[in-house]
Amino acid sequence: MASLISSRALLSSSAVASTSSAAGPDSTLSYLSLHRRHSVALRQIRPAAAAASQSINLSARRLRYTNLTPKCFRTNFVVDVEHVVRPADGIRKDLPSDRSISYLSLTKSVDILDSKSLKLTSEEEQDHLSNSLFTELTVLSEEEQDTLAATPAHRGGLYALYGSYLAGNLVERVWNFAWPAAVAMLHPSLLPVAVVGFFTKLAMFIGGPLLGEFMDHFPRIRAYYGLNLVQISSQLVSAAMIIYALANGTAQYTTATSVLVQPWFMVLVVAGAMERLSGVALGVTMERDWVVRLAGANRPVALAKANAMLNRIDQFSEIAGATIFGILLSKYDTATCLKFASGLMMCTLPVVAILGQLVNRLSSGVLDDINKPAAPSVSEKLVAGTQPGRRVINPGNIVKKGFKTIKHGWMEYKEQPVLPASVASVFLYFNIALAPGSIMTAFLMHHGISPSIVGGFSGLCAFMGVAATFISATLVKKLGILKAGAAGLVFQASVLTMALGVLCCTRTAQQAPLYLFLSLIVLSRLGHMSYDLVGTQILQTGIPLSKANLIGTTEISIASLAEFIMLGVAIIANDVAHFGFLAMLSTSCVVGAAWMFCHWLSNPTDQQKKLFSFDGSSHHSTQ
């Protein structure tokens, strides 16, 4: 653009000179002499490209003249711009600072009103000037666009992320299976397991938005180190408390209430809450933030493949963790198995620390960026100080700002454009009975099912999650991403309804109906994980990266509230005989989630149509 302005200005000066030269050589010299008294202002304009030619050294400057004639024609004219007046301030370093005399030779002028093209002394100079004036935009072919969309922005960092996710998830899945199985052996009741889960979900409900706010303003790598340290330390403390309880013998715990009042159980509750809070925060930051930055937010196929890989790693960890610990539990005593799990935790901590640093290095420091808001963050408001370098914690503001942060997180969550999809995910968390988890593990252990079979049940559920990554890819290709999510929810609701019928119409004391019941639950996980995979990409598409941690942890907080309510019901109905009532509530919530998502899909908003304009015709794969 700068070259174009300069060329027009020089042509205008040529017009003035040609008019004066029409009266003769004396008139031309007189005009030039008079013109030297006037200043020529050179506006500093950043050139769009390199100079048009070596002979054109004023292509980045604009010349301002007066008394222009409407039409001119002149050949072989030399313009002298000897006296140049520059601005006093703001001279750019990339422009020459000397007041050298510059000349411009034009062999053929133009008819300005006829808008003819500028002719230079050679065709080569003409082509060079044309390329400098008009930027050539490269348009990728459809194949090249597909290749770019499927290529991660930071492939090496993404592979390191997979390794870190595998190491951390494997330990987490082992522990998620180990602690309810161990606690269930202390007393034949659902109450101890339900109480630990109850306070864990309460901690997530309260602390989730606050933790997400801090994570959005803290350095990612440091937060990653801190969360891993807190999680593994909490797991070690919890394992030590259960080992201590088993060493003292289970005969003293005659009632479920006698277990709840033990000091070691109170420590177990606190440690369990801290472990789950840090674990969920790690999951959110890696699944909603890190993977988007490493794969590329504008590369949907690469992002979908990365999401599918993380899902497969998660399910593989579920299979390996539950199966291995279940086999060990069937051969060795519980204390020995917990010691094995503790050793695995301690070995994992340095591994995840090294891999976390490797992720950042292989991605050229992309994780070093911090989302800086216009207003100070809550973490900055919690400290006060008037002197530079002096930051004093203000205890009076902690509670107030904490509640303000929670409210802010809920408001951001409510205003997200894909709210119904997120609420449907939250409804699935009400299903605590008909899903692999602490309540189901305790239920099966109380029915005398072998720990190896319980571990195999959890492993099969996780295997369905792996199969869902391939099935969901086919569903997305044929139905689109939104309809694929609806299909997963409807399938899960239908199969769980059949499982509820088997549970209510038969006696679970018999092995055959119980195994049929478990088989239907395993099959239902296929629909659940299909929606989980598709729903993750729906949320990644609709939620800005700057709010990913806040909205993600708030969603987990609300989901924890759902589990919190259901675990409260389980505490009231703590007898195993009341498991059917919990199963009925769980099935109703899954049916409600399917209805809500389908209703949203049948009544799309303008924003939904804009975000998912490719739906129904997209060829993006989640595989």
C-alpha angles and dihedrals in degrees: 000000000000091000091052093052092048093050092051091049092051091049089052091053088050088055093055093048094048091054092052093046091057089077093054142276094294092056090050093052090045091053093049091048091051092045093056089068090065123079123240112216114213109202112210104240120172107237117239091220140351120312114290093239140340089255091055107067096156098060092114095053134075122223119209118206135167135213095045119182118224096235135022145168125192137152133200095010126160121209117206115205098174101144110060125177113204128194113264095231138033099036106168119233092226092064124076115260100203123095096233123167112252129198131197121197120203119184096189130018127205142238099251096196091052090053095224122171123268114257120207130192092269139023089237092060090046092054091046092053092047091053091050095048097046117042113222111228116208113224115203120222120242091258092051091049091051090049092050092047090053096047116090117232091229109021096173093049090049092055091050088050090055090054093049092046091051094050095047096041094049092058092043093052092048090053095044088059097038104054100052091044090051095044091048089061092059094066134359096243138094091227102089093047092045093050093052090048091045095058091040091059091044089056090049092049093052102033101036100084092040092051091047091053091053092047092054090059103034126084107271099225094049091047089049092053093047095048093049091050093050093046097050093042090053091049091052092050091049092049090050091052094051092046089051091051092049091048091056091054132248096247092086092060097080095156135029090243091058088061093051095056095053115112092228090055091054090052088048091054093051094044091047091053092050092047094052094044093053092041094053091046090053091049093051095048093048099040099038104028116018097043092050092052094045098044095037128253091232094050104078098176093050090047092049091050091049091051090050091050092051089049092051091049089051092051093044089053089051091051095045097041098047095040097047095045092043091054092047091048091054092053104034136037120270096252092055091050091050090051089052090051091049092054090051090052094052092049092050097056098073090041095057091043093055093044092049091056090045091055091058095045095049091049094053093250096302089146092058091077117103123202103241113201124207092240124052115270125245089253089060093046093054090068126059133190137149099202122072112258092015115108118174122188112239106211092190092064098047098081094038095049091041092058089043090054092049090051091047091051092051091049092051089047092051093050097051113119094232097050097136091055090051093046089051088055090050091052089057089062089067085072100091097139105049097046135071106273146101096302094048091045092052091046093053094044090053090052090058097252113160115255089235090057091047089051090047090052091054090045093052090050089053091047088058087057090057091049089049091063090064097039093049090055090058092045092052092050093050103033107020127247097286097046090046089057091050091050091054093051094046091049093050093048092050096050094045089052089057091047090053089052091053091049095049099040099046138047112257090205086079114081099221098057090043092054091047088051091051092047092056091050090051090051092049090059088069091067093038095054092043090059092042091057096043093041091055091058091045090056093044089053096049102038121075115237092237089063099035097107095042096048092038095053090042089055090050088047092055090044088052088053088056091051089042090058093046093047088050088056089048090053090054092045094039096151116102088230089069093059091103091062090053089049091053092052091048093052092048091055093051090050089050091052091052092049093049094050093046091049090052090048093052092050105044121185126222091254091051091052090051095049095044102031089135092057114124094019103047121123094193112130126214091202 
